Amino acid sequence: MKGWSISLILALLLLSCGKKVVLDELYSFDNLIWHLDSAIVVKWQPNQSEQTVFMSMYIRHTTDYPYNNIYLFRSIESTQGIEYTDTVNVELANSLGIWNGSGMSNIKTIEFTIGKGAARFYNDERYTLKIIHGMRDTLLYGIQNVGIQFEQIQVE
């Protein structure tokens, strides 16, 4: 826990030094249904050498979503192969069923990071971020959008 706290503080300090959005993607799902075989795919080629990027994403869902969490399988590949992979359990609601995140009415949004902090990308590479849901349902109801954002950290 101590190392995680230090990483979070370091990431926040770096973000406070200045940031510039270099990628902002939004994926919407027809009829609020995310199919199990539908991957979110983001292709990216940095335009500056050795960019340091903070990666985040958000999920916008309805309060009709049938679970209090969602599992996501995420990976980043380059021309060299897989650079990063993880499985994340995003808690959309607490144990009492109260939705986490923000939003009014029946639409809620929760934001979270990809990875453990800032990452470095090289401009001679092409990267592909893939995200699929890891729930047991073939048709996952109640998911409206998934957003991906990369912010270049500029230390001044």
C-alpha positions as CSV (number, residue, x, y, z in Angstrom):
1,M,0.0,0.0,0.0
2,K,2.9,2.4,0.8
3,G,4.4,2.0,-2.7
4,W,1.0,2.5,-4.3
5,S,0.5,5.8,-2.3
6,I,3.9,7.1,-3.3
7,S,3.1,6.3,-7.0
8,L,-0.2,8.1,-6.8
9,I,1.3,11.2,-5.2
10,L,4.1,11.2,-7.8
11,A,1.5,10.9,-10.6
12,L,-0.5,13.8,-9.1
13,L,2.5,16.0,-8.8
14,L,3.5,15.3,-12.4
15,L,0.0,16.1,-13.6
16,S,0.0,19.4,-11.7
17,C,3.1,20.5,-13.7
18,G,1.1,20.8,-16.9
19,K,-0.8,18.4,-19.2
20,K,-1.9,18.2,-22.7
21,V,-4.5,15.8,-24.0
22,V,-3.0,13.8,-26.9
23,L,-5.7,11.2,-27.3
24,D,-9.4,11.4,-26.5
25,E,-11.7,8.6,-27.7
26,L,-15.3,7.9,-26.9
27,Y,-17.0,4.6,-27.7
28,S,-20.8,4.3,-27.5
29,F,-22.8,1.1,-27.5
30,D,-26.0,0.6,-29.5
31,N,-29.0,0.1,-27.2
32,L,-26.7,0.3,-24.2
33,I,-25.4,-3.3,-24.9
34,W,-21.7,-4.2,-24.8
35,H,-21.2,-7.5,-26.7
36,L,-18.7,-9.9,-25.2
37,D,-16.9,-10.2,-28.6
38,S,-16.8,-6.4,-29.1
39,A,-13.3,-5.1,-28.2
40,I,-12.6,-1.4,-27.8
41,V,-9.6,-0.8,-29.9
42,V,-7.5,2.4,-29.9
43,K,-4.6,2.8,-32.2
44,W,-2.0,5.5,-31.4
45,Q,1.3,6.7,-32.8
46,P,3.0,9.3,-30.6
47,N,4.1,12.4,-32.5
48,Q,6.9,13.4,-30.1
49,S,9.9,11.3,-29.0
50,E,9.6,9.6,-25.7
51,Q,6.3,11.1,-24.6
52,T,5.4,10.6,-21.0
53,V,1.6,9.9,-20.9
54,F,-0.9,9.5,-18.1
55,M,-3.6,7.1,-19.3
56,S,-7.2,7.1,-17.9
57,M,-10.6,5.9,-18.9
58,Y,-14.2,6.2,-17.8
59,I,-17.3,4.1,-18.0
60,R,-20.8,5.7,-18.3
61,H,-23.6,3.4,-17.4
62,T,-27.2,3.4,-16.4
63,T,-28.5,2.6,-12.9
64,D,-30.2,-0.4,-14.6
65,Y,-26.8,-2.0,-15.0
66,P,-27.4,-5.4,-13.3
67,Y,-24.1,-5.7,-11.3
68,N,-22.1,-3.5,-8.9
69,N,-18.8,-4.1,-10.8
70,I,-17.3,-4.8,-14.2
71,Y,-14.2,-6.7,-15.0
72,L,-12.0,-5.4,-17.9
73,F,-9.2,-7.1,-19.7
74,R,-6.8,-4.5,-21.0
75,S,-3.7,-4.7,-23.1
76,I,-1.3,-2.4,-25.0
77,E,0.7,-3.8,-27.9
78,S,3.4,-2.3,-30.0
79,T,5.2,-3.6,-33.1
80,Q,7.5,-5.4,-30.6
81,G,4.6,-7.3,-28.9
82,I,2.6,-7.0,-25.8
83,E,3.9,-4.0,-23.7
84,Y,1.2,-4.1,-20.9
85,T,-1.7,-6.3,-19.9
86,D,-4.0,-6.3,-16.9
87,T,-7.3,-7.3,-15.5
88,V,-9.1,-4.7,-13.5
89,N,-12.3,-5.0,-11.3
90,V,-14.0,-1.6,-11.4
91,E,-16.5,-1.2,-8.5
92,L,-19.4,0.7,-10.0
93,A,-21.4,0.5,-6.7
94,N,-20.6,-0.2,-3.1
95,S,-21.7,-3.2,-1.1
96,L,-25.0,-1.3,-0.2
97,G,-25.8,-0.8,-3.9
98,I,-25.0,2.9,-3.9
99,W,-23.4,3.9,-7.2
100,N,-19.8,5.2,-7.2
101,G,-18.8,8.0,-9.6
102,S,-20.7,11.0,-10.6
103,G,-23.9,11.9,-12.4
104,M,-27.5,12.7,-11.8
105,S,-30.6,10.8,-12.7
106,N,-30.0,7.3,-14.1
107,I,-26.7,7.9,-15.8
108,K,-23.5,7.5,-13.7
109,T,-19.8,8.0,-14.7
110,I,-16.8,6.5,-13.0
111,E,-13.2,7.4,-14.0
112,F,-10.0,5.4,-13.3
113,T,-6.4,5.0,-14.5
114,I,-4.9,2.6,-17.0
115,G,-1.7,1.2,-15.5
116,K,0.0,2.3,-12.3
117,G,1.0,5.8,-13.3
118,A,2.7,7.6,-16.2
119,A,4.0,5.6,-19.1
120,R,6.5,6.4,-21.8
121,F,5.8,5.9,-25.5
122,Y,8.2,6.2,-28.4
123,N,7.4,8.0,-31.7
124,D,8.9,5.3,-33.9
125,E,6.2,2.8,-32.6
126,R,2.6,2.2,-33.2
127,Y,0.5,1.2,-30.2
128,T,-2.8,-0.6,-29.9
129,L,-4.9,-0.5,-26.7
130,K,-7.5,-3.2,-26.5
131,I,-10.2,-3.4,-23.9
132,I,-12.9,-6.1,-23.5
133,H,-15.3,-6.8,-20.7
134,G,-14.7,-9.9,-18.6
135,M,-18.2,-10.4,-17.4
136,R,-19.9,-13.7,-18.0
137,D,-22.8,-12.2,-19.9
138,T,-22.6,-12.3,-23.7
139,L,-24.7,-9.2,-23.8
140,L,-23.9,-6.8,-21.0
141,Y,-26.8,-4.4,-20.6
142,G,-26.6,-0.8,-19.2
143,I,-23.2,0.3,-20.6
144,Q,-23.6,3.6,-22.5
145,N,-20.0,4.8,-23.2
146,V,-16.4,4.0,-22.5
147,G,-13.9,6.9,-22.9
148,I,-10.1,6.7,-23.2
149,Q,-7.9,9.7,-22.6
150,F,-4.1,10.1,-22.8
151,E,-2.6,13.2,-21.3
152,Q,1.0,14.2,-22.1
153,I,2.8,15.3,-19.0
154,Q,4.9,18.3,-19.4
155,V,7.3,19.0,-16.6
156,E,8.1,22.6,-16.5
